[in-house]
Amino acid sequence: MGFEDFRSAAPPGGGAGPRGSPPGRGDASGALETILRLMHHSRQPMFVAWGPSLNFFYNDAYAPILGVRHPEAQGRPFQSVWPEIWDDILPLIRQALSGTATWSENLHLVMERHGYREDTWWTFSYSPAHDETGAVAGMFCSCIETTGQVLAERRLRENEGRFRALLDAAPAMMWVTDRTGYCTHLSRSWFTFTGQTPATALGHGWLDAVHEDDRAHSAAHFHQAVRDQAPFRLDYRLRRADGTWRWAIDVAEPRLTANGDYLGHVGSVLDITDRREAEERQTLLAREVDHRAKNVLAVVQAVLRLTRAPDLPSFTRAVEGRVAALARAQTMLAQDSWAGADLRRMVEGELAPFLVEHGQRESRATLRGPAVVLPAAAAQPLTMLIHELATNAMKHGALSVESGRLLVTWRLEGSALHLSWVETGGPSIIGPPLRTGFGTRVLDGTARSQLGGTINLEWRATGLACHLAMPLDRIPNQDEETLPGLAG
């Protein structure tokens, strides 16, 4: 609309009625024309309401706001242009007409500018408009519709609310920063875990919950990632609400807009103490397995080196028997996670052919004693010792003849184990051997060097009696498994 169109639509002299209605008090055409000129040259939506009926005049920038009411709204009374919002804005109009300007920011108005009701929001001011006598003859308005901005901010708040609710519902401790690295949100799980409050944790206060030995490194790593706008991963000790320290892993990614603009970081913190302890146990177990494997190989080498036999078949049987005994000991330890070995099961493994099963025949070997769990370090050497006794009994002693019998008993006295091996009914024994063989040396060496105990061998006429005493709480460390000698 040009300026002449404004003039033709305005009542002469600022009169009350539209398009040529009787003039109002005084000749206000000069003041009105000044306002109309201002509006005409502005790209800001503007209107002026002039005269007793507040005739409505607007510029081209305001026309899209009217919708279907343009152009008929030009020059009509204000109330007839916007009847649906009249009651909402009337107090502001009265204030402006009384001589005091108003200011409204994001004011909600329900309008029908396109033939249906819609929610709209506006930022505007109503200013008194004076005629040439200085009297208030109307009001002037400069406005901007903020509906899009308000709805966008509302959606943003709703999305932010849903995002924060999602963070709070996550099992991990979640956090969000702005582009400067300032922590703007921490999930409830962080406060529950650390005992901090929003007042003490937000910003950079979360670092106070990090162990002092890890704090400087963690802060430097975090701030470098913010500067680089890059992902990062941190392990540090985190103080729990009860004062204990737990290992945590902190993993974060940069937050980016659709255009790739950096907004900050979002991250999660998980308690990994149990995982670290499990990994440490696994590492120790791997080292233990490696250590034990080397020990087993050392024992096998000793078996091969020290075994004596008159011929190859005898040598093969001796070696296979000793290696099998060693394997049984290893299997028992592995089944119990290297926590120890059951003494009865160990002895039964070496004497299985001579024990009664389900009453099928008379037992040639009898075992008596309480339940005893041997330390892992004692299981292998004691198995080898029992194996040597059993081998000698089957080759030369009570178990070499059908009439022979064996009684194995044990008892605990404090932390000491006392084990007796008594053979009867075997070949007659005149006395102890004239010379000490490999068997005697391995029994004595195993008992003393590997088990830290004592062994007493009695060569009775009725058979061998062996008495072993060993402390279960002071088994020497076996860094290198060696055998002082093996029976031939």
Secondary structure, 3 states (H helix, E strand, C coil): CCHHHHHHHCCHHHCCCCCCCCCCCCCCHHHHHHHHHHHHCCCCCEEEEECCCCEEEECCCCHHHHHHHCCCCCCCEHHHHCHHHHHHHHHHHHHHHCCCCCCEEEEEEEECCCCCCEEEEEEEEEEEEECCCCCEEEEEEEEEECHHHHHHHHHHHHHHHHHHHHHHHCCCEEEEECCCCCEEEECHHHHHHHCCCHHHHCECHHHHHECHHHHHHHHHHHHHHHHHCCCEEEEEEEECCCCCEEEEEEEEEEEECCCCCEEEEEEEEEECHHHHHHHHHHHHHHHHHHHHHHHHHHHHHHHHHHCCCCCHHHHHHHHHHHHHHHHHHHHHHHHCCCCCEEHHHHHHHHHHHHCCCCCCCCCCEEEECCCCEECHHHHHHHHHHHHHHHHHHHHCCHHHCCCCEEEEEEEEECCEEEEEEEEECCCCCCCCCCCCCHHHHHHHHHHHHHCCCEEEEEEECCEEEEEEEEECCCCCCCCCCCCCCCCC
